[in-house]
């Protein structure tokens, strides 16, 4: 049997953690999240610097993974601007609120999604891969990075040892002494045939 007092304390402990993390990311310069919060002017209202008053306004966490979400992303932690959301929803919001500037216009990813038809998630993945803003939004032509010139293709072009079709191996393959077959399938077929021929020769002698 669980004592009622014990349950209550664990719940409050969870809420205390939420509260202290909020204070930390808004006030502690050494906090990893500070640049996204305190660093950009997001603060905790005076009232909520007091845990008891915060508890009075927000109550217990409504579910275990509940996190604080600011309704207006540019305003701070204060009564009326904060609600409980799941961790997952919070992550989704954070991705969508990610700001991106292109051609002098700064918008959040949801707005860019509405404008370009490219999903906010896709845009963010592209940014993280090092694409420029324009490329990520499909508004600037993206130059394929590893595109070979005609000359390079001719220099590296060779015919497959198994099927004979001509193909262009990657530099990495050539350096490893590979690049003799157009596909893995041909490489396997070649290996099998060679073994089979050896076995047959062995039997014949
Ligand atoms: Zn082949």
Boltz pocket constraint, residues with backbone or C-beta under 6 A from the ligand:
constraints:
  - pocket:
      binder: B
      contacts: [[A, 160], [A, 161], [A, 162], [A, 163], [A, 164], [A, 165], [A, 181], [A, 182], [A, 183], [A, 186]]
      max_distance: 6.0
